[in-house]
Amino acid sequence: MGALIAGVLPVFVLIAIGYGLRKSDFLPDATWRPIEKLSIHLLYPGFLIPAIWNADLSGGSAGAAGASAVIAVLIVAAVTLLSKPLIKVDGPAFTSVLQGVIRWNSFVFLPVIQSVFGTEGLALAAVMIAAIIPVTNIVCVVALARWGADQRGTRPLALAKAVFSNPILLACLIGLALNFAGVPRLAGISDTLELLGAAALPLGLIVAGAGLSFAEVARRKWTVAGVSFVKLVIMPPLMWGLCVLLGGDELAQGVALLCGAAPGAAASYILARQMGGDAPLMAGIVALTTVGSALSIPILLALFHLA
């Protein structure tokens, strides 16, 4: 247990540093948006492309891991949509509830995977990201178009643009294309990508911490707590169990468990703000799930290693 905590602790220390930098006004508020854009559009693609490009995808574990993530998201999304009449919130708030239970923060997920499972785990994690991003984006964009304050409707072309303009997804698809084509390591290009990737994880964690906002947690504590319970308690064993049923090996099962345990995505707040969702509620969900995951992830890992 001590070794697990020691491995995961630096991830959450960097998140705390980012939160402290933002609250202390060490950098002006206007500075954080360009840093976030740099991380998402340049550094994380630099990390993901070589991770998937060089991954061994010949076994069945990559498929089991990816499928478990997609099926778990679809199950939780379907149950949430069916439960809408019972969830006593307005339309925009419901879209944030839905985003909160199915979307997760790769800024937190990937560094935890790296610290626990190393490069092999990162390759599987990247495959899971490639599988899950289109699904979560489609579900959330459709829900926002239907119940968001704007209720702008969803045209297929606009939906496709929203999904495939995601730089993280594009990086995953490029990595998969290079992998399947058998392209060897390219001197210069591969080295450049690896230098970019080395900066992605620490900066991404600092950015994730800087984006945390707890103002809404106390005001709507039961809604935020309910979403956090589903995200941190229900989703991890569901994704792990599906991976077991689909024949994933021990590494795939561990990566699936952590994928389910990752906190809410900061990108959910941006999407809520852009499409008429309840952005303050979304910020509260991201904040509480991030703090909660600092406690739940070591416990889940300890249980996994004891199983």
C-alpha positions, 0 to 999 in steps of 0.5 A, a space after each residue: 500500500 505504501 508503494 502504491 501511494 508513493 507512486 500515485 502521490 506525485 500526480 496529486 501533488 502536481 495537481 495541488 501545485 496547479 491549484 495553489 498557483 491559480 489561487 495565489 495569482 502567481 500567474 494572471 488568470 488570462 495566462 492559464 487558457 493558452 497554457 491549457 491550449 498548448 497542452 491539449 493541442 501540442 504536448 499531449 499529441 506529442 505524447 500519445 502518437 509515439 505511445 500508440 505508434 510503438 505499442 504492441 497491439 497484436 494481442 487481445 488485451 488491447 481490444 478487451 481494454 478498449 471494448 470494456 471502456 466503451 461498453 461501460 460508458 454506454 451502460 452508465 449513459 443509458 442508465 442515466 438517460 433512463 433515470 432522467 425523470 427521477 433526477 430532479 434537475 433542469 435540462 442544462 444541469 442534467 447535461 452536466 450530470 451526464 458528462 460527470 458520470 461518463 467523461 474522465 480526465 486523461 491529464 490525471 489518468 495517463 500519469 497514474 498509469 505511467 507511475 503504476 504500469 509503465 510504458 506497457 500500461 501507457 500503450 493500452 491506456 492510449 488505445 482506450 482513449 482512442 476508443 472512448 473519446 468518440 463515444 463520450 463526445 457523441 453522447 455528450 454533444 447530443 445531450 447538450 443539443 437536446 437539453 442544453 440552454 441553447 437547444 441548437 439541435 444536432 446536425 450530423 455534419 456539426 456532430 462529426 466536426 465536434 467529435 473529430 476536431 478533438 486533438 486528443 482523438 486525432 493524435 490517437 488515430 494518427 498513432 494507430 495508423 502509424 502502428 497498423 502501417 508498420 512505420 518504423 521509428 523515424 529519426 528526428 520526428 520520433 525524437 521531437 515527439 518524445 521531447 514534446 511528450 515529456 512535457 505533457 504529463 507534468 504540465 497537464 497535471 498543473 493545468 488540471 489543478 489550476 482549473 479546479 473550482 469548489 464554489 458549487 460543491 457546497 451549494 449543490 452538494 447532493 447532486 455533486 456527491 451523487 455524480 461523484 459516487 457513480 464516477 468513483 465507486 460504480 464505474 471502476 469495478 464496472 469497467 474492470 469486470 467487463 474487461 475480465 469478461 472480455 478476456 483481458 489480461 492482468 495489465 488490461 484489467 488494471 488499466 481498465 480499473 484506473 480508466 474507470 476511476 479517473 476523475 471528471 474531465 476539465 474539458 466537460 466544463 468547456 463544452 458545458 460553457 460552449 453549448 448551454 450546459 450548467 458550467 458551474 455545476 460541471 466545475 464542482 463535479 470535476 473538482 470533487 471527483 479530482 479530490 475524491 480520486 486522490 483517495 479512491 485510486 490508491 484504495 482501488 489499486 490495493 484491492 486490485 493487487 490483493 485480488 
